[in-house]
Every structure is written in C-alpha cells, then in structure tokens.
Amino acid sequence: MIPVPSQVRIWLAVGRTDMRREMQGLALQVQETLGRDPHAGDIYVFRGRSGNLIKIIWHDGLGMSLYAKRLEKGRFLWPSPADGTVSISPAQLAYMLDGIDWRNPRHTFRPQRAG
C-alpha cells in the first residue's frame, strides 16, 4: 500500500494514457494535459487502454516516485473522458488498488439490529 498522507489530493488522468511512458513522460502529461504542477505534492493516477494497468506518480517533497499495478483478472474502473479531471480520496484510491468499485463501495454485511 502507498503511504498516502490525508492532506494529499489524488487526481485521475481521465482518458487513455500510453503506458510505455515513464516518470518524466507522465510528469510532462500532468503539466500539458491537466495543467497542474507534478512537483506540488499531489498524486496522479493514469490508466492504459486495456484497463488492467495503472501507474501512479507522486512527488513527496524529496523526489518523484512511480508506482505501477497490474490486475491479474478484470479492469480498473475509470471515469469517462467527458468527466474531465476527477479528484478522489485516499480511501477511494485504496479501493481502486484492490479492484473494488471506488465510485460506490458497498458493505457486504449490514447488521439488522443492535446487540
């Protein structure tokens, strides 16, 4: 799990990203496409065309980090390009990394009564 401080903002780069890009290419995409500073301390998440791979870049004040995760089965749920820039919470990022629908997580068990 990525140690995400609670005050960090997480941005999804909606649409498709060329997953051959490394850290510098993704940082350049943040500047040019999203119009944001990749060194400001925010986390940026990118998804490729196939949907089973995401890459995350984050500048923590000391240096830039690149994280990648590929799902063995299934795809990461992603907003449509029409949604524009999407910000999510650290909890939603944790759901996404676990392959859970981060847009509307559901409890598997809800007690009917107390006690």
C-alpha positions as CSV (number, residue, x, y, z in Angstrom):
1,M,0.0,0.0,0.0
2,I,1.2,3.5,-0.8
3,P,1.6,5.6,2.4
4,V,-0.7,8.4,1.4
5,P,-1.0,11.4,3.9
6,S,-4.6,12.5,4.4
7,Q,-4.0,16.1,3.1
8,V,-2.7,14.9,-0.3
9,R,-5.0,15.4,-3.3
10,I,-5.4,12.5,-5.7
11,W,-6.1,13.2,-9.4
12,L,-7.2,10.7,-12.0
13,A,-6.0,11.5,-15.5
14,V,-9.2,10.5,-17.3
15,G,-8.9,9.0,-20.8
16,R,-6.2,6.7,-22.0
17,T,-2.5,7.1,-21.3
18,D,0.4,5.5,-23.2
19,M,1.6,3.1,-20.6
20,R,5.1,3.0,-22.2
21,R,5.7,6.4,-20.6
22,E,7.9,6.5,-17.5
23,M,8.1,9.1,-14.8
24,Q,9.3,12.1,-16.9
25,G,6.7,11.4,-19.6
26,L,3.8,11.1,-17.1
27,A,5.0,14.3,-15.3
28,L,5.0,16.1,-18.7
29,Q,1.5,14.8,-19.3
30,V,0.4,16.3,-15.9
31,Q,1.8,19.7,-16.9
32,E,0.5,19.7,-20.5
33,T,-2.8,17.9,-20.3
34,L,-4.0,18.5,-16.8
35,G,-2.4,22.0,-16.4
36,R,-1.0,21.1,-13.0
37,D,2.4,21.1,-11.3
38,P,3.6,17.5,-10.9
39,H,6.0,18.6,-8.2
40,A,3.3,20.2,-6.0
41,G,2.8,17.0,-3.9
42,D,-0.4,15.7,-5.4
43,I,-0.8,12.1,-6.6
44,Y,-1.6,11.5,-10.3
45,V,-3.1,8.2,-11.4
46,F,-3.1,7.0,-15.1
47,R,-4.7,4.1,-16.8
48,G,-3.9,2.4,-20.1
49,R,-6.1,1.3,-22.9
50,S,-6.5,-2.3,-21.8
51,G,-7.6,-1.1,-18.3
52,N,-5.7,-3.7,-16.3
53,L,-2.6,-1.5,-15.6
54,I,-2.4,1.8,-13.7
55,K,0.6,4.0,-13.0
56,I,0.8,6.5,-10.2
57,I,3.3,9.3,-9.8
58,W,3.8,11.3,-6.7
59,H,6.4,13.9,-5.6
60,D,6.7,13.7,-1.8
61,G,8.9,16.8,-1.4
62,L,12.1,14.7,-1.6
63,G,11.7,13.1,-5.0
64,M,9.3,11.7,-7.6
65,S,8.0,8.1,-7.2
66,L,6.4,5.9,-9.8
67,Y,4.1,3.0,-8.7
68,A,2.5,0.5,-11.1
69,K,-0.1,-2.1,-10.5
70,R,-1.5,-4.7,-13.0
71,L,-4.6,-6.7,-12.2
72,E,-4.4,-10.5,-13.0
73,K,-8.2,-10.5,-13.8
74,G,-10.6,-7.7,-14.5
75,R,-10.1,-4.0,-15.1
76,F,-9.7,-0.9,-13.1
77,L,-12.9,1.2,-13.0
78,W,-12.3,4.5,-14.6
79,P,-14.4,7.6,-15.3
80,S,-15.3,8.6,-18.8
81,P,-13.2,11.3,-20.6
82,A,-16.2,13.6,-20.5
83,D,-15.9,13.8,-16.7
84,G,-12.8,16.0,-17.1
85,T,-10.3,16.0,-14.2
86,V,-11.5,13.8,-11.3
87,S,-10.3,14.1,-7.7
88,I,-10.7,11.1,-5.3
89,S,-10.0,10.5,-1.7
90,P,-7.2,8.3,-0.3
91,A,-9.8,5.7,0.7
92,Q,-11.2,5.6,-2.8
93,L,-7.6,5.1,-4.1
94,A,-7.2,2.1,-1.7
95,Y,-10.5,0.6,-3.1
96,M,-9.3,1.2,-6.7
97,L,-5.9,-0.5,-6.0
98,D,-7.8,-3.5,-4.5
99,G,-10.0,-3.8,-7.6
100,I,-13.2,-2.6,-5.8
101,D,-15.7,-0.2,-7.3
102,W,-14.4,3.0,-5.7
103,R,-17.3,5.1,-7.0
104,N,-19.9,3.3,-4.9
105,P,-18.4,0.8,-2.4
106,R,-21.0,-1.4,-0.8
107,H,-20.8,-3.2,2.6
108,T,-21.0,-6.9,2.3
109,F,-22.8,-7.2,5.6
110,R,-25.1,-4.7,7.4
111,P,-26.5,-5.7,10.8
112,Q,-30.3,-5.6,11.0
113,R,-30.4,-4.8,14.7
114,A,-28.0,-3.9,17.5
115,G,-27.0,-6.4,20.1
